[in-house]
Amino acid sequence: MYLRECELRIRRTCLAFVQILLAVWCCSSRLRGGQLVDHPFPGITSITRTENTPRNVTIHVLEVDLTTPGIRLKLTPPGGTLETIRQTTLDFLKQEHAQAAINGHFFLPFPSKNPDAMLVGFAASNGTVYSAFEAPAQSYAIAANAPAINIDPSNHASIVQHHPCQA
């Protein structure tokens, strides 16, 4: 019974997330400054968008088709004296010999020259959880116990949420 309730809650959260994304997209489509769309690799769409309201900004978006054969995703693994080793997105891309990379987490301490970092929010790589749901020290960018995206080994995406009864 409890699993069914959790399953329904996850489905409702996913649906609400998609509805929010659609609403944001519909509202923002009227304010576009410009947009370039490219397909640099199979399953990857690169969108570079410029906006001029309320200020000039360039937004880079990577859209990944998880159903494309050969698509694999990897999160920086745990390491160091905190939760992970800090590195630039470009350094991670080169280290992994990847075709595309994104910065997926906020981290602390920031700013810092120390390579060891704590991730803000939930993080797991290859089945190992190394950053728990949390109420972050700096709450300007992420809500307490914010949901996370889980992509399983079969490239199925789902939303995972904090539940106070589960570790």
MOMOKA-V840180 format. One record per residue. N is the residue number from 0. PSI is psi in whole degrees, -180 to 180 (none if undefined). Layout:
# MOMOKA-V840180
<<N | PSI> <N | PSI>>
This chain:
# MOMOKA-V840180
<<0 | -46> <1 | -42> <2 | -39> <3 | -42> <4 | -43> <5 | -42> <6 | -45> <7 | -40> <8 | -41> <9 | -44> <10 | -42> <11 | -40> <12 | -44> <13 | -45> <14 | -44> <15 | -40> <16 | -45> <17 | -41> <18 | -41> <19 | -46> <20 | -43> <21 | -42> <22 | -44> <23 | -44> <24 | -46> <25 | -44> <26 | -39> <27 | -19> <28 | -23> <29 | -17> <30 | 15> <31 | 138> <32 | -45> <33 | 157> <34 | 133> <35 | 130> <36 | 132> <37 | 155> <38 | 79> <39 | -26> <40 | 157> <41 | 129> <42 | -2> <43 | 125> <44 | 125> <45 | 126> <46 | 122> <47 | 119> <48 | 136> <49 | 142> <50 | 149> <51 | 3> <52 | 126> <53 | -8> <54 | 168> <55 | 128> <56 | 146> <57 | 130> <58 | 129> <59 | 124> <60 | 135> <61 | 123> <62 | 123> <63 | 124> <64 | 103> <65 | -12> <66 | -6> <67 | 127> <68 | 137> <69 | -12> <70 | 126> <71 | 141> <72 | 146> <73 | 136> <74 | 147> <75 | 128> <76 | 168> <77 | 154> <78 | 172> <79 | -168> <80 | -12> <81 | -111> <82 | -32> <83 | 173> <84 | 125> <85 | 136> <86 | 160> <87 | 161> <88 | -41> <89 | -42> <90 | -40> <91 | -44> <92 | -47> <93 | -44> <94 | -40> <95 | -3> <96 | 43> <97 | 165> <98 | -25> <99 | 152> <100 | 149> <101 | 157> <102 | 112> <103 | -4> <104 | 147> <105 | 157> <106 | 159> <107 | 155> <108 | 150> <109 | 132> <110 | 157> <111 | 148> <112 | -8> <113 | 128> <114 | -19> <115 | 137> <116 | 155> <117 | 136> <118 | 147> <119 | 115> <120 | -177> <121 | 135> <122 | 137> <123 | 143> <124 | 129> <125 | 40> <126 | -3> <127 | 116> <128 | 126> <129 | 3> <130 | 120> <131 | 165> <132 | 146> <133 | 166> <134 | 104> <135 | 153> <136 | -37> <137 | 104> <138 | 14> <139 | -20> <140 | -20> <141 | 141> <142 | 158> <143 | 135> <144 | 41> <145 | 143> <146 | 158> <147 | 161> <148 | 130> <149 | 129> <150 | 113> <151 | 174> <152 | -19> <153 | 12> <154 | 31> <155 | 127> <156 | 143> <157 | 165> <158 | 130> <159 | 143> <160 | 155> <161 | 137> <162 | 123> <163 | -21> <164 | -8> <165 | 145> <166 | none>>
